[in-house]
Amino acid sequence: MRRRRFLQSASLATLFGVPGAAAVGKPRPLPPGSLFERDPEAWWGRIREEQFLLPRWRAFLNCGTLGVPPVPVIRAVAESLERGASLVDEAYPRWGYETLEEYRRELAHFFGCKAEELAFTHNATEAMNIVANGLDLRPGDEVLTTDQEHPGGLCCWLLKQARYGIVVRQVAVPVPPKSPEQLVDLLIGAIGPRTRVLSFSGITTTTGLVFPVREICRAARERGVLTVVDGAQMNGQLPVNLHELGCDFFAGSPHKWLFTPPGCGLLFVREQLLDGLWVNVATGQWDNKKLKAARFMQVGTNNRAVLEGFLAGVRFVKQLGPDRVYGRIHQLARRAREQARELPHAELLTPEDDRLYAGMVAFRLPEPIWRRTLQLSRRRGLWLWGGPHCRLSTHIHTRPSDLDTFFETLREVARG
Ligand SMILES: Cc1ncc(COP(=O)(O)O)c(C=O)c1O
């Protein structure tokens, strides 16, 4: 308790590089574009310093698990809670019974689809479950997927297999693959006579491999197979246009890379398929097809403030420019890959082809080196994914020096 009060003191907090409560005050404008032209590193440095609450001592390299919302998002959530509690608006501060047309219109514009095709969920896991449980499949119907799926995109199909006798077949994906074309051939070539659904990650969870989603979806459609894209890692890591991707269903977790608060998810259902999908959670309106995708948002009372944060996250990216954001994320990831390539003990899991990765770089190290690196990294303020190999996520708040600190720590451990 005393320690908390101690840290709340703004001046002491500043001394330790922790932004005090004042940092959650009014969001600051972005630094001037002229600075970006003159000195992009300084511009990104100011973005981190002024738009995020990350203390200077923290090097955060794990957006692949859960990202951090910037100040405008935190403000939007706080203001929404305040407004809701004061009851100045004639509406309940909730979602779960509403259709929220305006919110969905704004998001649909950003994600390149129709508002009628979008529903809010809490995360990608939920969106994947809505699709898997909502589709009518018969015993023996096959769902084709890969051996690289996150449990959140796989277990919904395994449950259906156990309960209804569908068949789940997992295609082995080479890590790293040679080219996007190889991935298309692999998945499309695996389609068999009973395949009804092809379900795969747009970006894989443990190595950040980017699949050629558009090409795969087009080829699957030609063969009459439905496509379900687990896009948990996609929104915010690279620009996403859902109609251009051409998938039938898409599940997103914008709380990883798109700066939203935790608990923000996205479900896209292609318009023509909406009526045939059953809801998982039933309350009033469960069968009102006129609601289009909003039928899947009728799930009982939820916190509207989180959705205000969702919109604020999207607006933040729009303000920065999605291409500029992607450019920075990928520039840093390439730097991480180059540093990893120099390590004598590392086996790279990220291919060289720029099309095959965005903001995640993965490599395998001898187990004792990796374990000791994790321990020492934690002591140095590095926040890493703790999986069996190293997976680094780079975002716009990542400093080049964060990567240098990590690789220096790793080399130190390897030297013994
Ligand atoms: C590809 C993929 N799918 C699904 C998930 C689950 O995400 P969430 O917990 O936000 O539902 C993750 C999380 O890392 C993921 O990487």
The ligand as an SDF file (V2000), in Angstrom:
LIG
                    3D

 16 16  0  0  0  0  0  0  0  0999 V2000
   -3.4190  -17.1380  -34.1120 C   0  0  0  0  0  0  0  0  0  0  0  0
   -4.1180  -16.9460  -32.7930 C   0  0  0  0  0  0  0  0  0  0  0  0
   -5.3920  -17.3080  -32.6660 N   0  0  0  0  0  0  0  0  0  0  0  0
   -6.0900  -17.1320  -31.5300 C   0  0  0  0  0  0  0  0  0  0  0  0
   -5.4830  -16.5630  -30.4370 C   0  0  0  0  0  0  0  0  0  0  0  0
   -6.2900  -16.3600  -29.2040 C   0  0  0  0  0  0  0  0  0  0  0  0
   -6.4680  -14.9780  -28.9980 O   0  0  0  0  0  0  0  0  0  0  0  0
   -7.4790  -14.4610  -27.8940 P   0  0  0  0  0  0  0  0  0  0  0  0
   -6.9810  -14.9790  -26.5910 O   0  0  0  0  0  0  0  0  0  0  0  0
   -7.4030  -12.9770  -28.0010 O   0  0  0  0  0  0  0  0  0  0  0  0
   -8.8120  -14.9990  -28.2440 O   0  0  0  0  0  0  0  0  0  0  0  0
   -4.1400  -16.1950  -30.4990 C   0  0  0  0  0  0  0  0  0  0  0  0
   -3.4590  -15.6360  -29.3350 C   0  0  0  0  0  0  0  0  0  0  0  0
   -2.2620  -15.5360  -29.2500 O   0  0  0  0  0  0  0  0  0  0  0  0
   -3.4440  -16.3820  -31.7140 C   0  0  0  0  0  0  0  0  0  0  0  0
   -2.1630  -16.0380  -31.8470 O   0  0  0  0  0  0  0  0  0  0  0  0
  1  2  1  0
  2  3  1  0
  2 15  2  0
  3  4  2  0
  4  5  1  0
  5  6  1  0
  5 12  2  0
  6  7  1  0
  7  8  1  0
  8  9  2  0
  8 10  1  0
  8 11  1  0
 12 13  1  0
 12 15  1  0
 13 14  2  0
 15 16  1  0
M  END
$$$$
